[in-house]
């Protein structure tokens, strides 16, 4: 959950966030993702007093991504199609995604690697900072899902907070 206050053990986070996919394309995409992590981290570091502007920017980034994502779908209310489009990209390798469950009502995916966490660790971020940075970044995923009328986003435990993977769930919106 975003903002749940969980903080992981730095050594456990380092041990958990180890890539297993190391082909050239995946490594290149991870490098790009890590640059985004660096930019976001510097913004938040510069605004320690009030990082709301960064949170707002990440939210808008997520909304923009959601609109783009929705635009490539035939039926934006279909969780199965959402899951297929979400995981059949090169980004699936970047995050070492594992589809755990896909039904008409739910899509659960686990990320077994996070390039953001990898960069933050190299930047010397501590567990409190990792948790905060993760919460800020995951606002983008929450915003992306908010674009869809019938799909809700649920963030479970994350690598940045000491879990062995990041758990993302998307469920059919109950009206």
C-alpha positions as CSV (number, residue, x, y, z in Angstrom):
1,X,0.0,0.0,0.0
2,X,1.3,3.5,-0.9
3,X,2.2,5.4,2.3
4,X,1.9,2.4,4.6
5,X,5.0,3.4,6.6
6,X,6.7,0.1,6.0
7,X,10.5,0.3,6.0
8,X,12.8,-2.6,5.0
9,X,16.2,-3.7,6.1
10,X,18.8,-2.3,3.7
11,X,20.8,-5.5,3.5
12,X,17.7,-7.6,2.8
13,X,16.7,-5.1,0.1
14,X,20.2,-5.3,-1.5
15,X,20.1,-9.1,-1.4
16,X,16.6,-9.3,-2.9
17,X,16.9,-6.8,-5.7
18,X,19.3,-8.9,-7.9
19,X,18.6,-9.2,-11.6
20,X,18.4,-12.5,-13.3
21,X,17.7,-11.3,-16.9
22,X,20.8,-9.7,-18.3
23,X,20.4,-9.5,-22.0
24,X,21.5,-6.3,-23.8
25,X,18.1,-4.9,-24.5
26,X,16.9,-5.5,-20.9
27,X,20.0,-3.9,-19.5
28,X,19.7,-0.9,-21.8
29,X,16.0,-0.4,-20.8
30,X,17.0,-0.7,-17.1
31,X,19.6,2.0,-17.6
32,X,17.0,4.3,-18.9
33,X,14.7,3.5,-16.0
34,X,17.5,4.1,-13.5
35,X,18.0,7.5,-15.0
36,X,14.4,8.3,-14.3
37,X,14.9,7.1,-10.8
38,X,17.8,9.4,-10.4
39,X,15.9,12.5,-11.7
40,X,13.0,11.8,-9.4
41,X,15.3,11.3,-6.4
42,X,17.1,14.6,-7.1
43,X,13.8,16.4,-7.3
44,X,12.6,15.0,-4.0
45,X,16.0,15.6,-2.3
46,X,15.9,19.2,-3.4
47,X,12.4,19.6,-2.0
48,X,12.8,17.9,1.4
49,X,10.6,20.6,3.0
50,X,7.7,19.9,0.6
51,X,7.8,17.2,-2.1
52,X,4.2,17.6,-3.1
53,X,5.2,19.1,-6.4
54,X,7.1,15.9,-7.2
55,X,4.1,13.8,-6.1
56,X,1.8,15.9,-8.3
57,X,4.2,15.5,-11.3
58,X,4.4,11.7,-10.8
59,X,0.6,11.6,-10.6
60,X,0.3,13.5,-13.9
61,X,3.0,11.3,-15.5
62,X,0.8,8.3,-14.5
63,X,-2.3,9.9,-15.9
64,X,-0.6,10.6,-19.2
65,X,0.7,7.0,-19.3
66,X,-2.8,5.7,-18.4
67,X,-4.4,7.6,-21.3
68,X,-1.8,6.3,-23.7
69,X,-2.3,2.7,-22.4
70,X,-6.0,3.0,-22.6
71,X,-5.7,4.2,-26.1
72,X,-4.1,0.9,-27.3
73,X,-6.8,-1.3,-25.8
74,X,-9.8,-2.5,-27.6
75,X,-11.9,-2.8,-24.4
76,X,-10.4,-0.7,-21.6
77,X,-12.8,-2.4,-19.1
78,X,-11.3,-5.8,-19.8
79,X,-8.8,-6.9,-17.1
80,X,-7.6,-9.8,-19.2
81,X,-6.7,-7.5,-22.1
82,X,-5.2,-5.0,-19.6
83,X,-3.0,-7.8,-18.2
84,X,-1.9,-8.9,-21.7
85,X,-0.9,-5.4,-22.7
86,X,0.8,-4.7,-19.4
87,X,3.0,-7.8,-19.5
88,X,3.7,-8.3,-23.2
89,X,6.3,-5.5,-23.4
90,X,10.0,-5.2,-23.0
91,X,9.3,-3.6,-19.7
92,X,8.2,-6.9,-18.4
93,X,11.8,-8.0,-18.6
94,X,13.1,-4.8,-17.0
95,X,11.1,-5.5,-13.9
96,X,11.2,-9.3,-14.2
97,X,7.4,-9.5,-14.1
98,X,5.6,-12.7,-13.2
99,X,1.9,-12.9,-13.9
100,X,0.5,-14.7,-10.8
101,X,-3.2,-14.5,-11.6
102,X,-5.5,-13.3,-14.4
103,X,-9.3,-13.7,-14.2
104,X,-12.2,-11.6,-15.5
105,X,-12.1,-9.8,-12.1
106,X,-8.4,-9.6,-11.1
107,X,-4.8,-9.3,-12.4
108,X,-1.9,-9.9,-10.1
109,X,1.7,-9.4,-11.1
110,X,4.9,-9.6,-9.2
111,X,8.0,-7.6,-10.0
112,X,11.1,-9.5,-9.0
113,X,13.5,-6.7,-9.8
114,X,13.3,-2.9,-9.5
115,X,15.8,-0.7,-11.4
116,X,14.6,2.2,-9.2
117,X,15.7,0.4,-6.1
118,X,19.0,-0.6,-7.7
119,X,19.8,3.1,-8.5
120,X,18.6,4.3,-5.1
121,X,20.9,1.8,-3.4
122,X,23.8,3.0,-5.4
123,X,22.9,6.6,-4.5
124,X,23.2,5.5,-0.8
125,X,19.6,5.9,0.1
126,X,18.6,4.5,3.5
127,X,15.5,2.3,4.2
128,X,13.3,5.3,5.2
129,X,14.2,7.1,2.0
130,X,13.7,3.9,-0.1
131,X,10.2,3.6,1.3
132,X,9.3,7.2,0.7
133,X,10.8,7.2,-2.9
134,X,8.8,4.0,-3.6
135,X,5.6,5.5,-2.4
136,X,6.2,8.5,-4.6
137,X,6.9,6.5,-7.7
138,X,4.0,4.1,-7.2
139,X,1.6,7.1,-7.3
140,X,2.3,7.0,-11.1
141,X,1.0,3.4,-11.2
142,X,-2.0,4.3,-9.1
143,X,-2.7,7.3,-11.4
144,X,-2.4,5.1,-14.5
145,X,-5.1,2.8,-13.2
146,X,-7.3,5.7,-12.2
147,X,-7.8,6.5,-15.9
148,X,-9.7,3.2,-16.3
149,X,-13.4,3.3,-15.2
150,X,-13.6,-0.3,-14.1
151,X,-10.1,-1.2,-12.9
152,X,-8.7,-0.4,-9.4
153,X,-5.1,-0.6,-8.4
154,X,-3.8,-2.2,-5.2
155,X,-0.2,-2.1,-4.2
156,X,1.0,-4.8,-1.9
157,X,4.5,-5.1,-0.3
158,X,7.4,-3.9,-2.3
159,X,11.2,-4.6,-2.7
160,X,11.9,-1.1,-1.5
161,X,10.2,-1.9,1.8
162,X,12.0,-5.2,2.3
163,X,9.8,-7.7,0.5
164,X,11.3,-10.2,-2.0
165,X,9.1,-8.8,-4.8
166,X,6.6,-6.0,-5.5
167,X,3.0,-7.1,-5.6
168,X,0.6,-5.2,-7.9
169,X,-3.0,-6.1,-8.1
170,X,-5.7,-4.8,-10.4
171,X,-9.3,-5.6,-9.7
172,X,-12.6,-5.0,-11.4
173,X,-14.1,-1.9,-9.9
174,X,-17.1,-2.7,-7.8
175,X,-19.9,-0.1,-8.4
